[in-house]
């Protein structure tokens, strides 16, 4: 991301132009008790809704975002709740991730195709990645309108084909605001061959 993009996100958070969600992603909640425990990384964490939830249920949690304003809000909320989370502001185009470190990586509604191979390399031998992104569609839907920020149908399946994909869906569904619809792709995939 460019410095201009970073400044734009800081401004949007600071001025209230972007109203972040405060509850954890329902997709994460749905899978939480089936995911490997241990060390988690929340990518593009924003104000921390998912990282906070991961820490609440016992993950050693790291969270990263481009916006310092968002990170500071997230840090403040973690302190208020008595949660320990390693917050990091970083350019996700340039971030280096340690290999085989994370038992769980979550990416909710942030598309960065160049980052995907680094996520796979950062998974522990039996680690999992949980991803939810906006999907390209001809239907009238909310969310980003640029194809750059929407996945092509089955794009995640191709990009993460070296993992063991245990769940995948593409769906149109009511959005979390009135009279709106989202088109979403969701995936859970494991590194290695974890037994059932």
ZAPALO-175791 format. One record per residue (C-alpha): residue number from 1; residue in three letters; x, y, z. Coordinates in steps of 0.05 Angstrom, whole numbers. Layout:
BEGIN
KERO  lumfi  zavex      xx      yy      zz
KERO    NUM    ALA       X       Y       Z
...
END
This chain:
BEGIN
KERO  lumfi  zavex      xx      yy      zz
KERO      1    UNK       0       0       0
KERO      2    UNK      23      70     -13
KERO      3    UNK      33     124      39
KERO      4    UNK     -29     158      10
KERO      5    UNK     -71      95      22
KERO      6    UNK     -45      92      94
KERO      7    UNK     -63     165     105
KERO      8    UNK    -131     153      74
KERO      9    UNK    -147      96     122
KERO     10    UNK    -122     137     181
KERO     11    UNK    -167     195     160
KERO     12    UNK    -227     150     149
KERO     13    UNK    -221     120     219
KERO     14    UNK    -205     187     252
KERO     15    UNK    -262     226     219
KERO     16    UNK    -314     171     226
KERO     17    UNK    -321     164     150
KERO     18    UNK    -311      89     159
KERO     19    UNK    -353      57     214
KERO     20    UNK    -320      -9     232
KERO     21    UNK    -359     -68     257
KERO     22    UNK    -351     -83     331
KERO     23    UNK    -375    -155     334
KERO     24    UNK    -331    -213     310
KERO     25    UNK    -346    -239     241
KERO     26    UNK    -402    -291     244
KERO     27    UNK    -361    -337     199
KERO     28    UNK    -305    -337     251
KERO     29    UNK    -353    -349     307
KERO     30    UNK    -384    -407     269
KERO     31    UNK    -317    -442     261
KERO     32    UNK    -282    -421     326
KERO     33    UNK    -290    -486     364
KERO     34    UNK    -266    -527     304
KERO     35    UNK    -202    -490     289
KERO     36    UNK    -133    -507     316
KERO     37    UNK    -113    -471     379
KERO     38    UNK     -47    -436     394
KERO     39    UNK     -18    -375     359
KERO     40    UNK     -64    -333     314
KERO     41    UNK     -53    -277     264
KERO     42    UNK    -110    -230     245
KERO     43    UNK     -92    -196     178
KERO     44    UNK    -121    -127     163
KERO     45    UNK    -150    -126     233
KERO     46    UNK    -179     -56     231
KERO     47    UNK    -202     -38     301
KERO     48    UNK    -192    -109     324
KERO     49    UNK    -260    -142     327
KERO     50    UNK    -234    -211     307
KERO     51    UNK    -166    -206     342
KERO     52    UNK    -202    -188     407
KERO     53    UNK    -246    -249     401
KERO     54    UNK    -187    -295     386
KERO     55    UNK    -151    -269     448
KERO     56    UNK    -214    -277     490
KERO     57    UNK    -217    -351     475
KERO     58    UNK    -144    -363     490
KERO     59    UNK    -103    -352     426
KERO     60    UNK     -35    -319     431
KERO     61    UNK     -57    -266     382
KERO     62    UNK     -20    -220     335
KERO     63    UNK     -58    -170     293
KERO     64    UNK     -35    -125     236
KERO     65    UNK     -65     -67     198
KERO     66    UNK     -42      -8     155
KERO     67    UNK     -77      44     198
KERO     68    UNK     -44      69     262
KERO     69    UNK    -110     101     282
KERO     70    UNK    -146      34     277
KERO     71    UNK     -90      -1     315
KERO     72    UNK     -93      50     371
KERO     73    UNK    -168      40     378
KERO     74    UNK    -158     -35     379
KERO     75    UNK    -102     -30     431
KERO     76    UNK    -146      14     475
KERO     77    UNK    -203     -36     472
KERO     78    UNK    -156     -94     487
KERO     79    UNK    -130     -57     548
KERO     80    UNK    -201     -42     571
KERO     81    UNK    -217    -117     567
KERO     82    UNK    -151    -139     599
KERO     83    UNK    -129    -176     536
KERO     84    UNK     -57    -184     512
KERO     85    UNK     -50    -177     437
KERO     86    UNK      12    -160     396
KERO     87    UNK     -11    -103     352
KERO     88    UNK      30     -82     292
KERO     89    UNK      21     -28     240
KERO     90    UNK      50     -51     174
KERO     91    UNK      43     -45      99
KERO     92    UNK      12    -111      80
KERO     93    UNK      43    -107      11
KERO     94    UNK     112    -109      43
KERO     95    UNK     102    -148     108
KERO     96    UNK     147    -207     121
KERO     97    UNK     117    -263     160
KERO     98    UNK     156    -316     198
KERO     99    UNK     151    -385     168
KERO    100    UNK     110    -440     202
KERO    101    UNK      91    -394     260
KERO    102    UNK      15    -390     262
KERO    103    UNK     -36    -443     280
KERO    104    UNK     -92    -398     253
KERO    105    UNK     -92    -340     204
KERO    106    UNK    -156    -300     194
KERO    107    UNK    -168    -253     136
KERO    108    UNK    -237    -221     135
KERO    109    UNK    -256    -178      75
KERO    110    UNK    -187    -156      55
KERO    111    UNK    -160    -177     -13
KERO    112    UNK     -85    -178     -25
KERO    113    UNK     -69    -232     -75
KERO    114    UNK       7    -222     -69
KERO    115    UNK       2    -236       5
KERO    116    UNK     -32    -305      -2
KERO    117    UNK      32    -346     -14
KERO    118    UNK      63    -314      48
KERO    119    UNK       2    -334      89
KERO    120    UNK      10    -407      68
KERO    121    UNK      84    -406      86
KERO    122    UNK      68    -374     154
KERO    123    UNK      21    -431     174
KERO    124    UNK      46    -482     225
KERO    125    UNK      48    -554     200
KERO    126    UNK     -25    -565     220
KERO    127    UNK     -47    -493     218
KERO    128    UNK    -111    -466     186
KERO    129    UNK    -130    -405     147
KERO    130    UNK    -200    -375     151
KERO    131    UNK    -218    -326      96
KERO    132    UNK    -280    -286      78
KERO    133    UNK    -279    -238      19
KERO    134    UNK    -327    -200     -25
KERO    135    UNK    -342    -238     -90
KERO    136    UNK    -350    -212    -161
KERO    137    UNK    -422    -218    -185
KERO    138    UNK    -471    -187    -234
KERO    139    UNK    -521    -178    -178
KERO    140    UNK    -529    -110    -144
KERO    141    UNK    -491    -117     -79
KERO    142    UNK    -459     -75     -25
KERO    143    UNK    -385     -72     -11
KERO    144    UNK    -327     -50     -55
KERO    145    UNK    -346     -42    -127
KERO    146    UNK    -276     -48    -158
KERO    147    UNK    -260    -118    -184
KERO    148    UNK    -191    -109    -152
KERO    149    UNK    -224    -117     -84
KERO    150    UNK    -271    -174    -103
KERO    151    UNK    -253    -246    -116
KERO    152    UNK    -268    -281    -181
KERO    153    UNK    -311    -344    -173
KERO    154    UNK    -269    -401    -144
KERO    155    UNK    -206    -357    -141
KERO    156    UNK    -191    -378     -70
KERO    157    UNK    -195    -451     -89
KERO    158    UNK    -141    -441    -141
KERO    159    UNK     -98    -396     -98
KERO    160    UNK     -97    -443     -38
KERO    161    UNK     -98    -509     -76
KERO    162    UNK     -37    -534     -38
KERO    163    UNK     -76    -533      27
KERO    164    UNK    -131    -582      48
KERO    165    UNK    -195    -543      37
KERO    166    UNK    -247    -567      87
KERO    167    UNK    -300    -514      73
KERO    168    UNK    -315    -469      15
KERO    169    UNK    -376    -428      -5
KERO    170    UNK    -398    -372     -51
KERO    171    UNK    -463    -339     -33
KERO    172    UNK    -509    -280     -39
KERO    173    UNK    -538    -263      29
KERO    174    UNK    -570    -205      68
KERO    175    UNK    -518    -155      91
KERO    176    UNK    -512    -131     162
KERO    177    UNK    -549     -68     145
KERO    178    UNK    -621     -59     121
KERO    179    UNK    -640     -72      48
KERO    180    UNK    -570     -92      28
KERO    181    UNK    -539    -155       0
KERO    182    UNK    -468    -182       1
KERO    183    UNK    -435    -230     -47
KERO    184    UNK    -383    -269      -6
KERO    185    UNK    -333    -325     -15
KERO    186    UNK    -313    -363      48
KERO    187    UNK    -259    -415      59
KERO    188    UNK    -227    -455     114
KERO    189    UNK    -164    -493      94
KERO    190    UNK    -110    -532     131
KERO    191    UNK     -36    -539     120
KERO    192    UNK     -15    -611     122
KERO    193    UNK     -60    -671     134
KERO    194    UNK     -90    -662     203
KERO    195    UNK    -130    -723     223
KERO    196    UNK    -204    -718     235
END
